[in-house]
Amino acid sequence: MKATSSSRYERRKRRQFRIRKRVSGSTQRPRLSVFRSARHIYVHAVDDLAGRTLAAASTGEKDLRTGIGGATGNKAAATAVGKAIAERLKQQGIEVVVFDRGGNRYTGRVRALADGAREGGLKF
């Protein structure tokens, strides 16, 4: 990695801004916004035009924890969160979304969440 004066946080924020310039959600096609922390993964379906969240899911919910002792920071838990958000959006009649990876690389838990959402029936 090259030496810069920017912190990891600042670089991620710049990537987020670049993505958000192009990606916007509407009522018919909401933005699926992902936030990944060290311990949990969160996803919100956001209508940017109205400025409101249509649905949300995270590994903070007891029924979405997987594995031994309720693991939350693994790919299996991320896949379960993806399937849960897909189910909640399909109940509202939404099948097409725009994926916003939140400045994270599209690999690991972020990709597992996207694959789980696709398995649940969302298109993006």
KAJO-V208188 format. One record per backbone hydrogen bond with DSSP energy under -0.5 kcal/mol. CO is the residue of the C=O (numbers start at 1). NH is the residue of the N-H. Records with the same first field share a line. If there is no record, write none. Layout:
CO = NH  NH
This chain:
2 = 4
7 = 11
8 = 12
9 = 13
10 = 14
11 = 15
12 = 16
13 = 17
14 = 18
15 = 19
16 = 20
17 = 21
18 = 22
19 = 22  23
22 = 24
25 = 49
29 = 26
30 = 32  98
31 = 33  46
32 = 100
33 = 44
35 = 37  42
40 = 37
41 = 59
42 = 35
43 = 57
44 = 33  46
45 = 54  55
46 = 31  48
47 = 51  52
52 = 47
55 = 45
57 = 43
58 = 61
61 = 64
62 = 65
66 = 71
67 = 70
71 = 66
74 = 78
75 = 79
76 = 80
77 = 81
78 = 82
79 = 83
80 = 84
81 = 85
82 = 86
83 = 87
84 = 88
85 = 89
86 = 90
87 = 91
88 = 92
89 = 92  94
90 = 93
93 = 95
95 = 123
98 = 32
99 = 101
100 = 34
101 = 104
105 = 107
107 = 110
108 = 112
109 = 113
110 = 114
111 = 115
112 = 116
113 = 117
114 = 118
115 = 119
116 = 120
117 = 122
118 = 121
123 = 97
